[in-house]
Amino acid sequence: MKLLRFIIIIFISLTTPIKADLYKNLINQLEDGGKLIFIRHAYAPGNGDPAGFNLNDCSTQRNLSEDGKKQAQRIGEFFIKNKIEIDKVLSSEWCRCKETAKIAFKNYSTNSFLNSFYSLEFLKNKDKQVKAFNNYRKNLGNKKNLILVTHYVFIFEVLNYGPLSGEIVVSDKNLNIIGSIEIDF
């Protein structure tokens, strides 16, 4: 048992500097600008949306919990603390994404290509949304970072990466993942 504890302590000791270096490298990349920053909406308990939900009525949707609101605040604090320049913030039209964007960044606009296609009702839009997103990103000329507050399914579709709630996933404009940061609540 002592040997196992010793091995665990050694492993933690060796990986901590590696994580710190990866974190610093990611911050440096963000400081350079020109990155796509995908953020899965902050914590909203459950899965999907209730049957018959209305996109224009937040009371019918799955929304951020109090922990999710704290997590959204911490997302914004991360960008302020690290002085990361942002060109603009785009959000899905779902209330949990808009609320994440509003709490974290104050100013944002919505874009339907970031919407969820988790439910069968919206799955038919997936290819059209991804195509619209790809056209948008290919025409980006700005050197600053673009924030995209969206859903698990969208991030997984375009990056082949499954983020946690509130996780920040950074890629270049060619959708090569540079790194990610988990934001706790």
C-alpha positions in Angstrom: 0.0 0.0 0.0 2.9 2.4 0.8 4.4 1.7 -2.6 1.1 2.5 -4.3 0.9 5.8 -2.4 4.5 6.6 -3.3 3.8 5.9 -7.0 0.7 8.2 -7.0 2.6 11.0 -5.3 5.4 10.7 -7.9 2.9 10.7 -10.8 1.1 13.8 -9.5 4.4 15.5 -8.9 5.6 14.8 -12.4 2.3 15.7 -14.2 1.7 19.0 -12.4 4.6 20.9 -14.2 3.4 19.4 -17.5 -0.1 20.7 -16.9 1.2 24.1 -15.9 3.3 24.3 -19.1 0.3 23.3 -21.3 -1.8 25.9 -19.6 0.8 28.6 -20.1 1.2 27.6 -23.8 -2.5 27.8 -24.3 -2.6 31.3 -22.7 0.3 32.4 -25.0 -1.6 31.1 -28.0 -4.7 33.0 -27.0 -2.6 36.2 -26.5 -1.5 35.8 -30.1 -5.1 36.1 -31.2 -6.9 34.7 -34.3 -8.3 31.6 -32.4 -11.7 30.1 -32.3 -12.8 29.6 -28.7 -15.6 27.1 -28.3 -17.3 27.2 -25.0 -19.9 24.6 -24.1 -22.6 26.4 -22.1 -22.2 26.4 -18.4 -23.8 23.8 -16.2 -27.5 23.2 -16.9 -28.7 20.0 -15.1 -30.2 17.3 -17.3 -29.9 16.3 -20.8 -31.5 17.8 -23.9 -34.7 19.8 -23.6 -38.1 19.0 -22.3 -40.6 17.8 -24.9 -42.4 20.6 -26.6 -39.9 23.3 -25.5 -40.1 26.7 -27.2 -36.9 28.3 -28.4 -38.4 31.7 -27.6 -39.5 30.9 -24.1 -36.7 30.2 -21.6 -39.1 28.8 -19.0 -39.7 25.8 -21.3 -36.0 25.0 -21.7 -33.2 23.4 -19.6 -31.4 26.4 -18.0 -28.4 27.1 -16.0 -28.4 26.2 -12.3 -27.0 28.5 -9.7 -23.7 26.5 -10.1 -23.9 27.0 -13.8 -24.3 30.8 -13.3 -21.2 30.8 -11.0 -19.3 28.8 -13.7 -20.3 31.3 -16.4 -19.0 34.1 -14.1 -15.7 32.2 -13.7 -15.4 31.8 -17.5 -15.6 35.6 -17.9 -13.1 36.0 -15.1 -10.6 33.7 -16.9 -10.6 36.0 -19.9 -10.2 39.1 -17.8 -7.5 37.7 -15.6 -5.5 36.5 -18.6 -6.1 39.7 -20.6 -7.3 37.7 -23.6 -8.5 40.0 -26.4 -11.9 39.1 -28.0 -13.3 40.3 -31.3 -16.8 39.2 -30.7 -18.9 36.6 -28.8 -21.5 34.5 -30.7 -24.0 32.3 -29.0 -26.5 29.7 -29.9 -30.1 30.8 -29.6 -30.8 28.4 -26.7 -31.3 30.2 -23.4 -28.6 28.3 -21.5 -26.0 29.5 -24.1 -27.3 33.1 -24.2 -27.2 33.2 -20.4 -23.6 31.8 -20.3 -22.6 34.5 -22.8 -24.3 37.3 -21.0 -22.9 36.4 -17.6 -19.4 35.8 -18.9 -19.0 38.5 -21.5 -22.0 40.9 -21.2 -22.1 41.6 -25.0 -22.9 38.9 -27.5 -25.0 38.2 -30.5 -26.7 35.0 -31.5 -26.1 32.9 -34.6 -28.3 29.9 -35.5 -25.4 27.9 -36.9 -24.4 27.4 -33.2 -27.7 25.9 -32.2 -28.2 22.4 -30.9 -29.2 19.6 -33.1 -29.4 17.0 -30.3 -33.1 16.4 -30.6 -34.7 14.7 -33.7 -36.6 17.9 -34.3 -33.4 19.9 -35.0 -31.1 17.1 -36.3 -32.3 17.9 -39.8 -30.5 21.2 -39.5 -27.0 19.8 -38.7 -25.5 19.8 -42.1 -26.8 23.2 -43.0 -25.5 24.6 -39.7 -22.0 23.1 -40.1 -21.8 24.4 -43.6 -22.8 27.9 -42.5 -20.3 27.8 -39.7 -17.5 26.6 -42.1 -18.3 29.5 -44.5 -18.3 32.0 -41.7 -14.9 30.8 -40.3 -13.3 30.7 -43.7 -14.2 34.3 -44.2 -12.8 35.5 -40.9 -10.1 38.1 -41.4 -9.8 39.4 -37.9 -6.7 38.8 -35.9 -8.6 38.7 -32.6 -10.2 35.7 -30.9 -13.7 34.7 -31.7 -15.8 33.1 -28.9 -18.5 30.6 -29.8 -20.9 29.6 -27.0 -22.6 26.5 -28.1 -23.6 22.9 -27.3 -21.8 19.6 -26.8 -23.2 18.2 -30.1 -21.9 21.2 -32.2 -18.4 21.1 -30.7 -18.3 17.3 -31.1 -19.4 17.6 -34.7 -16.8 20.3 -35.8 -13.9 19.4 -33.5 -14.5 15.7 -32.8 -14.1 16.5 -29.1 -16.6 16.0 -26.3 -16.4 19.0 -23.9 -17.7 19.2 -20.3 -20.2 21.9 -19.3 -18.4 25.2 -19.3 -15.2 23.8 -20.9 -13.3 26.2 -23.1 -11.8 24.5 -26.2 -9.4 26.5 -28.3 -8.7 25.8 -32.0 -7.0 27.5 -34.9 -9.2 28.6 -37.8 -8.6 25.2 -39.5 -10.2 23.6 -36.5 -7.0 22.0 -35.1 -7.4 21.8 -31.4 -4.7 23.7 -29.5 -6.0 22.9 -26.0 -8.8 23.1 -23.5 -9.5 24.5 -20.1 -12.1 23.1 -17.7 -13.8 25.8 -15.6 -15.2 24.6 -12.3 -18.2 26.1 -10.6 
